[in-house]
Amino acid sequence: MLKNNAFKYVFPIGMLISIFLDGSIFSIFGASLSFHAVPNLSFLWIFLAMFFYKR
């Protein structure tokens, strides 16, 4: 029960942090790269949450 409660609070906070980091990384390194790079921290966070979440 404690793991599910911790997941309920940690996941949204981590998701917000990953979205802001995605934007920051893209705005800093997006113009300096010759190719179009898309940071995937949000996708990685969702994937790992689905992988480690146990019902």
PDBQT receptor file of N, H, CA, C and O in Angstrom, charges set to zero:
ATOM      1  N   MET A   1       0.819  -1.204   0.000  1.00  0.00    +0.000 N 
ATOM      2  CA  MET A   1       0.000   0.000   0.000  1.00  0.00    +0.000 C 
ATOM      3  C   MET A   1       0.859   1.263   0.000  1.00  0.00    +0.000 C 
ATOM      4  O   MET A   1       0.516   2.260  -0.634  1.00  0.00    +0.000 OA
ATOM      5  N   LEU A   2       1.968   1.206   0.712  1.00  0.00    +0.000 N 
ATOM      6  H   LEU A   2       2.247   0.396   1.227  1.00  0.00    +0.000 HD
ATOM      7  CA  LEU A   2       2.845   2.371   0.780  1.00  0.00    +0.000 C 
ATOM      8  C   LEU A   2       3.459   2.676  -0.578  1.00  0.00    +0.000 C 
ATOM      9  O   LEU A   2       3.617   3.842  -0.939  1.00  0.00    +0.000 OA
ATOM     10  N   LYS A   3       3.812   1.626  -1.343  1.00  0.00    +0.000 N 
ATOM     11  H   LYS A   3       3.684   0.678  -1.050  1.00  0.00    +0.000 HD
ATOM     12  CA  LYS A   3       4.393   1.858  -2.661  1.00  0.00    +0.000 C 
ATOM     13  C   LYS A   3       3.398   2.536  -3.590  1.00  0.00    +0.000 C 
ATOM     14  O   LYS A   3       3.765   3.442  -4.338  1.00  0.00    +0.000 OA
ATOM     15  N   ASN A   4       2.162   2.112  -3.550  1.00  0.00    +0.000 N 
ATOM     16  H   ASN A   4       1.863   1.376  -2.942  1.00  0.00    +0.000 HD
ATOM     17  CA  ASN A   4       1.150   2.707  -4.411  1.00  0.00    +0.000 C 
ATOM     18  C   ASN A   4       0.917   4.167  -4.023  1.00  0.00    +0.000 C 
ATOM     19  O   ASN A   4       0.732   5.011  -4.899  1.00  0.00    +0.000 OA
ATOM     20  N   ASN A   5       0.924   4.474  -2.734  1.00  0.00    +0.000 N 
ATOM     21  H   ASN A   5       1.075   3.787  -2.023  1.00  0.00    +0.000 HD
ATOM     22  CA  ASN A   5       0.735   5.845  -2.274  1.00  0.00    +0.000 C 
ATOM     23  C   ASN A   5       1.923   6.715  -2.685  1.00  0.00    +0.000 C 
ATOM     24  O   ASN A   5       1.734   7.856  -3.105  1.00  0.00    +0.000 OA
ATOM     25  N   ALA A   6       3.127   6.195  -2.571  1.00  0.00    +0.000 N 
ATOM     26  H   ALA A   6       3.281   5.268  -2.231  1.00  0.00    +0.000 HD
ATOM     27  CA  ALA A   6       4.307   6.951  -2.994  1.00  0.00    +0.000 C 
ATOM     28  C   ALA A   6       4.286   7.172  -4.501  1.00  0.00    +0.000 C 
ATOM     29  O   ALA A   6       4.661   8.243  -4.976  1.00  0.00    +0.000 OA
ATOM     30  N   PHE A   7       3.853   6.176  -5.250  1.00  0.00    +0.000 N 
ATOM     31  H   PHE A   7       3.548   5.306  -4.864  1.00  0.00    +0.000 HD
ATOM     32  CA  PHE A   7       3.771   6.304  -6.705  1.00  0.00    +0.000 C 
ATOM     33  C   PHE A   7       2.755   7.370  -7.094  1.00  0.00    +0.000 C 
ATOM     34  O   PHE A   7       2.928   8.068  -8.093  1.00  0.00    +0.000 OA
ATOM     35  N   LYS A   8       1.703   7.490  -6.304  1.00  0.00    +0.000 N 
ATOM     36  H   LYS A   8       1.563   6.923  -5.493  1.00  0.00    +0.000 HD
ATOM     37  CA  LYS A   8       0.660   8.472  -6.599  1.00  0.00    +0.000 C 
ATOM     38  C   LYS A   8       1.191   9.904  -6.495  1.00  0.00    +0.000 C 
ATOM     39  O   LYS A   8       0.716  10.789  -7.207  1.00  0.00    +0.000 OA
ATOM     40  N   TYR A   9       2.163  10.140  -5.623  1.00  0.00    +0.000 N 
ATOM     41  H   TYR A   9       2.549   9.421  -5.044  1.00  0.00    +0.000 HD
ATOM     42  CA  TYR A   9       2.711  11.485  -5.449  1.00  0.00    +0.000 C 
ATOM     43  C   TYR A   9       3.986  11.709  -6.241  1.00  0.00    +0.000 C 
ATOM     44  O   TYR A   9       4.219  12.816  -6.725  1.00  0.00    +0.000 OA
ATOM     45  N   VAL A  10       4.806  10.698  -6.383  1.00  0.00    +0.000 N 
ATOM     46  H   VAL A  10       4.616   9.799  -5.989  1.00  0.00    +0.000 HD
ATOM     47  CA  VAL A  10       6.099  10.861  -7.052  1.00  0.00    +0.000 C 
ATOM     48  C   VAL A  10       5.926  10.958  -8.567  1.00  0.00    +0.000 C 
ATOM     49  O   VAL A  10       6.636  11.727  -9.215  1.00  0.00    +0.000 OA
ATOM     50  N   PHE A  11       5.003  10.199  -9.140  1.00  0.00    +0.000 N 
ATOM     51  H   PHE A  11       4.426   9.575  -8.614  1.00  0.00    +0.000 HD
ATOM     52  CA  PHE A  11       4.843  10.199 -10.593  1.00  0.00    +0.000 C 
ATOM     53  C   PHE A  11       4.470  11.563 -11.159  1.00  0.00    +0.000 C 
ATOM     54  O   PHE A  11       5.118  12.001 -12.109  1.00  0.00    +0.000 OA
ATOM     55  N   PRO A  12       3.446  12.273 -10.624  1.00  0.00    +0.000 N 
ATOM     56  CA  PRO A  12       3.127  13.592 -11.204  1.00  0.00    +0.000 C 
ATOM     57  C   PRO A  12       4.249  14.615 -11.032  1.00  0.00    +0.000 C 
ATOM     58  O   PRO A  12       4.484  15.433 -11.922  1.00  0.00    +0.000 OA
ATOM     59  N   ILE A  13       4.932  14.572  -9.907  1.00  0.00    +0.000 N 
ATOM     60  H   ILE A  13       4.741  13.908  -9.184  1.00  0.00    +0.000 HD
ATOM     61  CA  ILE A  13       6.041  15.508  -9.684  1.00  0.00    +0.000 C 
ATOM     62  C   ILE A  13       7.174  15.221 -10.671  1.00  0.00    +0.000 C 
ATOM     63  O   ILE A  13       7.730  16.142 -11.270  1.00  0.00    +0.000 OA
ATOM     64  N   GLY A  14       7.508  13.954 -10.837  1.00  0.00    +0.000 N 
ATOM     65  H   GLY A  14       7.056  13.206 -10.351  1.00  0.00    +0.000 HD
ATOM     66  CA  GLY A  14       8.546  13.575 -11.795  1.00  0.00    +0.000 C 
ATOM     67  C   GLY A  14       8.155  13.903 -13.222  1.00  0.00    +0.000 C 
ATOM     68  O   GLY A  14       9.004  14.279 -14.031  1.00  0.00    +0.000 OA
ATOM     69  N   MET A  15       6.874  13.762 -13.539  1.00  0.00    +0.000 N 
ATOM     70  H   MET A  15       6.185  13.456 -12.882  1.00  0.00    +0.000 HD
ATOM     71  CA  MET A  15       6.411  14.087 -14.884  1.00  0.00    +0.000 C 
ATOM     72  C   MET A  15       6.544  15.577 -15.165  1.00  0.00    +0.000 C 
ATOM     73  O   MET A  15       6.975  15.962 -16.252  1.00  0.00    +0.000 OA
ATOM     74  N   LEU A  16       6.185  16.412 -14.214  1.00  0.00    +0.000 N 
ATOM     75  H   LEU A  16       5.834  16.100 -13.331  1.00  0.00    +0.000 HD
ATOM     76  CA  LEU A  16       6.336  17.861 -14.398  1.00  0.00    +0.000 C 
ATOM     77  C   LEU A  16       7.803  18.251 -14.552  1.00  0.00    +0.000 C 
ATOM     78  O   LEU A  16       8.148  19.077 -15.397  1.00  0.00    +0.000 OA
ATOM     79  N   ILE A  17       8.652  17.658 -13.741  1.00  0.00    +0.000 N 
ATOM     80  H   ILE A  17       8.372  16.987 -13.055  1.00  0.00    +0.000 HD
ATOM     81  CA  ILE A  17      10.088  17.952 -13.838  1.00  0.00    +0.000 C 
ATOM     82  C   ILE A  17      10.622  17.517 -15.200  1.00  0.00    +0.000 C 
ATOM     83  O   ILE A  17      11.392  18.247 -15.825  1.00  0.00    +0.000 OA
ATOM     84  N   SER A  18      10.221  16.335 -15.664  1.00  0.00    +0.000 N 
ATOM     85  H   SER A  18       9.596  15.742 -15.157  1.00  0.00    +0.000 HD
ATOM     86  CA  SER A  18      10.729  15.868 -16.958  1.00  0.00    +0.000 C 
ATOM     87  C   SER A  18      10.223  16.728 -18.111  1.00  0.00    +0.000 C 
ATOM     88  O   SER A  18      10.948  16.934 -19.085  1.00  0.00    +0.000 OA
ATOM     89  N   ILE A  19       8.996  17.234 -18.020  1.00  0.00    +0.000 N 
ATOM     90  H   ILE A  19       8.408  17.066 -17.229  1.00  0.00    +0.000 HD
ATOM     91  CA  ILE A  19       8.482  18.112 -19.082  1.00  0.00    +0.000 C 
ATOM     92  C   ILE A  19       9.270  19.419 -19.109  1.00  0.00    +0.000 C 
ATOM     93  O   ILE A  19       9.636  19.894 -20.183  1.00  0.00    +0.000 OA
ATOM     94  N   PHE A  20       9.534  20.002 -17.944  1.00  0.00    +0.000 N 
ATOM     95  H   PHE A  20       9.236  19.616 -17.071  1.00  0.00    +0.000 HD
ATOM     96  CA  PHE A  20      10.312  21.246 -17.909  1.00  0.00    +0.000 C 
ATOM     97  C   PHE A  20      11.744  21.025 -18.364  1.00  0.00    +0.000 C 
ATOM     98  O   PHE A  20      12.311  21.879 -19.045  1.00  0.00    +0.000 OA
ATOM     99  N   LEU A  21      12.338  19.894 -18.000  1.00  0.00    +0.000 N 
ATOM    100  H   LEU A  21      11.877  19.201 -17.446  1.00  0.00    +0.000 HD
ATOM    101  CA  LEU A  21      13.695  19.600 -18.455  1.00  0.00    +0.000 C 
ATOM    102  C   LEU A  21      13.730  19.359 -19.960  1.00  0.00    +0.000 C 
ATOM    103  O   LEU A  21      14.685  19.757 -20.627  1.00  0.00    +0.000 OA
ATOM    104  N   ASP A  22      12.695  18.711 -20.503  1.00  0.00    +0.000 N 
ATOM    105  H   ASP A  22      11.919  18.388 -19.961  1.00  0.00    +0.000 HD
ATOM    106  CA  ASP A  22      12.620  18.533 -21.958  1.00  0.00    +0.000 C 
ATOM    107  C   ASP A  22      12.654  19.881 -22.672  1.00  0.00    +0.000 C 
ATOM    108  O   ASP A  22      13.397  20.064 -23.637  1.00  0.00    +0.000 OA
ATOM    109  N   GLY A  23      11.853  20.811 -22.198  1.00  0.00    +0.000 N 
ATOM    110  H   GLY A  23      11.250  20.663 -21.414  1.00  0.00    +0.000 HD
ATOM    111  CA  GLY A  23      11.820  22.131 -22.817  1.00  0.00    +0.000 C 
ATOM    112  C   GLY A  23      13.135  22.869 -22.677  1.00  0.00    +0.000 C 
ATOM    113  O   GLY A  23      13.593  23.513 -23.621  1.00  0.00    +0.000 OA
ATOM    114  N   SER A  24      13.742  22.781 -21.512  1.00  0.00    +0.000 N 
ATOM    115  H   SER A  24      13.371  22.257 -20.745  1.00  0.00    +0.000 HD
ATOM    116  CA  SER A  24      15.017  23.466 -21.290  1.00  0.00    +0.000 C 
ATOM    117  C   SER A  24      16.130  22.884 -22.150  1.00  0.00    +0.000 C 
ATOM    118  O   SER A  24      16.909  23.624 -22.751  1.00  0.00    +0.000 OA
ATOM    119  N   ILE A  25      16.202  21.572 -22.205  1.00  0.00    +0.000 N 
ATOM    120  H   ILE A  25      15.569  20.971 -21.717  1.00  0.00    +0.000 HD
ATOM    121  CA  ILE A  25      17.237  20.928 -23.003  1.00  0.00    +0.000 C 
ATOM    122  C   ILE A  25      17.053  21.267 -24.481  1.00  0.00    +0.000 C 
ATOM    123  O   ILE A  25      18.027  21.534 -25.186  1.00  0.00    +0.000 OA
ATOM    124  N   PHE A  26      15.815  21.256 -24.944  1.00  0.00    +0.000 N 
ATOM    125  H   PHE A  26      15.024  21.039 -24.371  1.00  0.00    +0.000 HD
ATOM    126  CA  PHE A  26      15.572  21.562 -26.348  1.00  0.00    +0.000 C 
ATOM    127  C   PHE A  26      15.894  23.013 -26.663  1.00  0.00    +0.000 C 
ATOM    128  O   PHE A  26      16.446  23.302 -27.725  1.00  0.00    +0.000 OA
ATOM    129  N   SER A  27      15.560  23.934 -25.760  1.00  0.00    +0.000 N 
ATOM    130  H   SER A  27      15.112  23.699 -24.898  1.00  0.00    +0.000 HD
ATOM    131  CA  SER A  27      15.833  25.343 -26.049  1.00  0.00    +0.000 C 
ATOM    132  C   SER A  27      17.326  25.661 -25.980  1.00  0.00    +0.000 C 
ATOM    133  O   SER A  27      17.795  26.550 -26.691  1.00  0.00    +0.000 OA
ATOM    134  N   ILE A  28      18.068  24.967 -25.151  1.00  0.00    +0.000 N 
ATOM    135  H   ILE A  28      17.687  24.245 -24.573  1.00  0.00    +0.000 HD
ATOM    136  CA  ILE A  28      19.507  25.218 -25.037  1.00  0.00    +0.000 C 
ATOM    137  C   ILE A  28      20.262  24.592 -26.200  1.00  0.00    +0.000 C 
ATOM    138  O   ILE A  28      21.063  25.256 -26.859  1.00  0.00    +0.000 OA
ATOM    139  N   PHE A  29      20.004  23.312 -26.450  1.00  0.00    +0.000 N 
ATOM    140  H   PHE A  29      19.353  22.773 -25.915  1.00  0.00    +0.000 HD
ATOM    141  CA  PHE A  29      20.791  22.590 -27.448  1.00  0.00    +0.000 C 
ATOM    142  C   PHE A  29      20.122  22.507 -28.815  1.00  0.00    +0.000 C 
ATOM    143  O   PHE A  29      20.755  22.057 -29.770  1.00  0.00    +0.000 OA
ATOM    144  N   GLY A  30      18.884  22.918 -28.938  1.00  0.00    +0.000 N 
ATOM    145  H   GLY A  30      18.370  23.283 -28.162  1.00  0.00    +0.000 HD
ATOM    146  CA  GLY A  30      18.174  22.791 -30.204  1.00  0.00    +0.000 C 
ATOM    147  C   GLY A  30      18.754  23.638 -31.306  1.00  0.00    +0.000 C 
ATOM    148  O   GLY A  30      18.832  23.185 -32.447  1.00  0.00    +0.000 OA
ATOM    149  N   ALA A  31      19.167  24.860 -31.005  1.00  0.00    +0.000 N 
ATOM    150  H   ALA A  31      19.104  25.229 -30.077  1.00  0.00    +0.000 HD
ATOM    151  CA  ALA A  31      19.694  25.751 -32.032  1.00  0.00    +0.000 C 
ATOM    152  C   ALA A  31      21.140  25.424 -32.382  1.00  0.00    +0.000 C 
ATOM    153  O   ALA A  31      21.579  25.709 -33.495  1.00  0.00    +0.000 OA
ATOM    154  N   SER A  32      21.884  24.835 -31.459  1.00  0.00    +0.000 N 
ATOM    155  H   SER A  32      21.526  24.603 -30.554  1.00  0.00    +0.000 HD
ATOM    156  CA  SER A  32      23.299  24.594 -31.713  1.00  0.00    +0.000 C 
ATOM    157  C   SER A  32      23.541  23.300 -32.495  1.00  0.00    +0.000 C 
ATOM    158  O   SER A  32      24.634  23.106 -33.027  1.00  0.00    +0.000 OA
ATOM    159  N   LEU A  33      22.565  22.427 -32.573  1.00  0.00    +0.000 N 
ATOM    160  H   LEU A  33      21.677  22.584 -32.140  1.00  0.00    +0.000 HD
ATOM    161  CA  LEU A  33      22.752  21.180 -33.299  1.00  0.00    +0.000 C 
ATOM    162  C   LEU A  33      22.347  21.353 -34.757  1.00  0.00    +0.000 C 
ATOM    163  O   LEU A  33      21.406  22.084 -35.070  1.00  0.00    +0.000 OA
ATOM    164  N   SER A  34      23.068  20.673 -35.643  1.00  0.00    +0.000 N 
ATOM    165  H   SER A  34      23.832  20.080 -35.388  1.00  0.00    +0.000 HD
ATOM    166  CA  SER A  34      22.753  20.776 -37.061  1.00  0.00    +0.000 C 
ATOM    167  C   SER A  34      21.557  19.893 -37.441  1.00  0.00    +0.000 C 
ATOM    168  O   SER A  34      20.922  20.118 -38.472  1.00  0.00    +0.000 OA
ATOM    169  N   PHE A  35      21.254  18.899 -36.617  1.00  0.00    +0.000 N 
ATOM    170  H   PHE A  35      21.769  18.716 -35.779  1.00  0.00    +0.000 HD
ATOM    171  CA  PHE A  35      20.098  18.046 -36.877  1.00  0.00    +0.000 C 
ATOM    172  C   PHE A  35      19.026  18.313 -35.823  1.00  0.00    +0.000 C 
ATOM    173  O   PHE A  35      19.297  18.913 -34.783  1.00  0.00    +0.000 OA
ATOM    174  N   HIS A  36      17.839  17.873 -36.100  1.00  0.00    +0.000 N 
ATOM    175  H   HIS A  36      17.618  17.386 -36.945  1.00  0.00    +0.000 HD
ATOM    176  CA  HIS A  36      16.711  18.129 -35.203  1.00  0.00    +0.000 C 
ATOM    177  C   HIS A  36      16.692  17.053 -34.115  1.00  0.00    +0.000 C 
ATOM    178  O   HIS A  36      16.335  15.905 -34.379  1.00  0.00    +0.000 OA
ATOM    179  N   ALA A  37      17.067  17.420 -32.921  1.00  0.00    +0.000 N 
ATOM    180  H   ALA A  37      17.357  18.353 -32.706  1.00  0.00    +0.000 HD
ATOM    181  CA  ALA A  37      17.087  16.488 -31.797  1.00  0.00    +0.000 C 
ATOM    182  C   ALA A  37      15.901  16.770 -30.883  1.00  0.00    +0.000 C 
ATOM    183  O   ALA A  37      15.616  17.924 -30.564  1.00  0.00    +0.000 OA
ATOM    184  N   VAL A  38      15.228  15.734 -30.472  1.00  0.00    +0.000 N 
ATOM    185  H   VAL A  38      15.459  14.796 -30.731  1.00  0.00    +0.000 HD
ATOM    186  CA  VAL A  38      14.083  15.872 -29.585  1.00  0.00    +0.000 C 
ATOM    187  C   VAL A  38      14.387  15.124 -28.298  1.00  0.00    +0.000 C 
ATOM    188  O   VAL A  38      14.551  13.904 -28.320  1.00  0.00    +0.000 OA
ATOM    189  N   PRO A  39      14.466  15.828 -27.181  1.00  0.00    +0.000 N 
ATOM    190  CA  PRO A  39      14.682  15.133 -25.921  1.00  0.00    +0.000 C 
ATOM    191  C   PRO A  39      13.445  14.316 -25.543  1.00  0.00    +0.000 C 
ATOM    192  O   PRO A  39      12.314  14.771 -25.712  1.00  0.00    +0.000 OA
ATOM    193  N   ASN A  40      13.664  13.154 -25.052  1.00  0.00    +0.000 N 
ATOM    194  H   ASN A  40      14.583  12.783 -24.915  1.00  0.00    +0.000 HD
ATOM    195  CA  ASN A  40      12.566  12.239 -24.769  1.00  0.00    +0.000 C 
ATOM    196  C   ASN A  40      12.465  11.892 -23.286  1.00  0.00    +0.000 C 
ATOM    197  O   ASN A  40      12.148  10.753 -22.945  1.00  0.00    +0.000 OA
ATOM    198  N   LEU A  41      12.722  12.833 -22.416  1.00  0.00    +0.000 N 
ATOM    199  H   LEU A  41      12.979  13.759 -22.693  1.00  0.00    +0.000 HD
ATOM    200  CA  LEU A  41      12.640  12.545 -20.991  1.00  0.00    +0.000 C 
ATOM    201  C   LEU A  41      11.220  12.232 -20.555  1.00  0.00    +0.000 C 
ATOM    202  O   LEU A  41      11.017  11.371 -19.698  1.00  0.00    +0.000 OA
ATOM    203  N   SER A  42      10.243  12.904 -21.120  1.00  0.00    +0.000 N 
ATOM    204  H   SER A  42      10.408  13.603 -21.816  1.00  0.00    +0.000 HD
ATOM    205  CA  SER A  42       8.848  12.646 -20.757  1.00  0.00    +0.000 C 
ATOM    206  C   SER A  42       8.442  11.238 -21.174  1.00  0.00    +0.000 C 
ATOM    207  O   SER A  42       7.798  10.521 -20.408  1.00  0.00    +0.000 OA
ATOM    208  N   PHE A  43       8.816  10.846 -22.381  1.00  0.00    +0.000 N 
ATOM    209  H   PHE A  43       9.339  11.429 -23.003  1.00  0.00    +0.000 HD
ATOM    210  CA  PHE A  43       8.508   9.495 -22.836  1.00  0.00    +0.000 C 
ATOM    211  C   PHE A  43       9.214   8.465 -21.966  1.00  0.00    +0.000 C 
ATOM    212  O   PHE A  43       8.621   7.449 -21.603  1.00  0.00    +0.000 OA
ATOM    213  N   LEU A  44      10.461   8.715 -21.631  1.00  0.00    +0.000 N 
ATOM    214  H   LEU A  44      10.943   9.540 -21.926  1.00  0.00    +0.000 HD
ATOM    215  CA  LEU A  44      11.213   7.797 -20.785  1.00  0.00    +0.000 C 
ATOM    216  C   LEU A  44      10.577   7.673 -19.410  1.00  0.00    +0.000 C 
ATOM    217  O   LEU A  44      10.500   6.573 -18.862  1.00  0.00    +0.000 OA
ATOM    218  N   TRP A  45      10.120   8.783 -18.848  1.00  0.00    +0.000 N 
ATOM    219  H   TRP A  45      10.182   9.676 -19.293  1.00  0.00    +0.000 HD
ATOM    220  CA  TRP A  45       9.481   8.759 -17.534  1.00  0.00    +0.000 C 
ATOM    221  C   TRP A  45       8.197   7.941 -17.561  1.00  0.00    +0.000 C 
ATOM    222  O   TRP A  45       7.944   7.157 -16.646  1.00  0.00    +0.000 OA
ATOM    223  N   ILE A  46       7.383   8.115 -18.600  1.00  0.00    +0.000 N 
ATOM    224  H   ILE A  46       7.588   8.752 -19.343  1.00  0.00    +0.000 HD
ATOM    225  CA  ILE A  46       6.147   7.348 -18.714  1.00  0.00    +0.000 C 
ATOM    226  C   ILE A  46       6.446   5.862 -18.928  1.00  0.00    +0.000 C 
ATOM    227  O   ILE A  46       5.790   5.005 -18.336  1.00  0.00    +0.000 OA
ATOM    228  N   PHE A  47       7.421   5.562 -19.759  1.00  0.00    +0.000 N 
ATOM    229  H   PHE A  47       7.954   6.258 -20.240  1.00  0.00    +0.000 HD
ATOM    230  CA  PHE A  47       7.779   4.170 -20.017  1.00  0.00    +0.000 C 
ATOM    231  C   PHE A  47       8.266   3.487 -18.747  1.00  0.00    +0.000 C 
ATOM    232  O   PHE A  47       7.840   2.373 -18.441  1.00  0.00    +0.000 OA
ATOM    233  N   LEU A  48       9.152   4.139 -18.008  1.00  0.00    +0.000 N 
ATOM    234  H   LEU A  48       9.498   5.044 -18.257  1.00  0.00    +0.000 HD
ATOM    235  CA  LEU A  48       9.657   3.532 -16.782  1.00  0.00    +0.000 C 
ATOM    236  C   LEU A  48       8.563   3.401 -15.722  1.00  0.00    +0.000 C 
ATOM    237  O   LEU A  48       8.563   2.446 -14.944  1.00  0.00    +0.000 OA
ATOM    238  N   ALA A  49       7.643   4.347 -15.689  1.00  0.00    +0.000 N 
ATOM    239  H   ALA A  49       7.643   5.122 -16.321  1.00  0.00    +0.000 HD
ATOM    240  CA  ALA A  49       6.530   4.247 -14.740  1.00  0.00    +0.000 C 
ATOM    241  C   ALA A  49       5.645   3.046 -15.082  1.00  0.00    +0.000 C 
ATOM    242  O   ALA A  49       5.205   2.327 -14.185  1.00  0.00    +0.000 OA
ATOM    243  N   MET A  50       5.387   2.830 -16.357  1.00  0.00    +0.000 N 
ATOM    244  H   MET A  50       5.745   3.414 -17.085  1.00  0.00    +0.000 HD
ATOM    245  CA  MET A  50       4.587   1.665 -16.757  1.00  0.00    +0.000 C 
ATOM    246  C   MET A  50       5.337   0.364 -16.482  1.00  0.00    +0.000 C 
ATOM    247  O   MET A  50       4.731  -0.642 -16.113  1.00  0.00    +0.000 OA
ATOM    248  N   PHE A  51       6.640   0.390 -16.662  1.00  0.00    +0.000 N 
ATOM    249  H   PHE A  51       7.132   1.207 -16.962  1.00  0.00    +0.000 HD
ATOM    250  CA  PHE A  51       7.447  -0.807 -16.480  1.00  0.00    +0.000 C 
ATOM    251  C   PHE A  51       7.548  -1.200 -15.006  1.00  0.00    +0.000 C 
ATOM    252  O   PHE A  51       7.464  -2.383 -14.676  1.00  0.00    +0.000 OA
ATOM    253  N   PHE A  52       7.725  -0.226 -14.122  1.00  0.00    +0.000 N 
ATOM    254  H   PHE A  52       7.792   0.735 -14.389  1.00  0.00    +0.000 HD
ATOM    255  CA  PHE A  52       7.947  -0.516 -12.715  1.00  0.00    +0.000 C 
ATOM    256  C   PHE A  52       6.689  -0.512 -11.863  1.00  0.00    +0.000 C 
ATOM    257  O   PHE A  52       6.731  -0.942 -10.710  1.00  0.00    +0.000 OA
ATOM    258  N   TYR A  53       5.581  -0.040 -12.397  1.00  0.00    +0.000 N 
ATOM    259  H   TYR A  53       5.547   0.310 -13.333  1.00  0.00    +0.000 HD
ATOM    260  CA  TYR A  53       4.336  -0.015 -11.635  1.00  0.00    +0.000 C 
ATOM    261  C   TYR A  53       3.777  -1.434 -11.530  1.00  0.00    +0.000 C 
ATOM    262  O   TYR A  53       3.578  -2.106 -12.542  1.00  0.00    +0.000 OA
ATOM    263  N   LYS A  54       3.528  -1.879 -10.311  1.00  0.00    +0.000 N 
ATOM    264  H   LYS A  54       3.689  -1.334  -9.489  1.00  0.00    +0.000 HD
ATOM    265  CA  LYS A  54       3.005  -3.222 -10.103  1.00  0.00    +0.000 C 
ATOM    266  C   LYS A  54       1.591  -3.120  -9.552  1.00  0.00    +0.000 C 
ATOM    267  O   LYS A  54       1.338  -2.407  -8.581  1.00  0.00    +0.000 OA
ATOM    268  N   ARG A  55       0.696  -3.825 -10.170  1.00  0.00    +0.000 N 
ATOM    269  H   ARG A  55       0.901  -4.405 -10.958  1.00  0.00    +0.000 HD
ATOM    270  CA  ARG A  55      -0.682  -3.817  -9.713  1.00  0.00    +0.000 C 
ATOM    271  C   ARG A  55      -0.896  -4.876  -8.673  1.00  0.00    +0.000 C 
ATOM    272  O   ARG A  55      -2.007  -5.025  -8.163  1.00  0.00    +0.000 OA
TER     273      ARG A  55
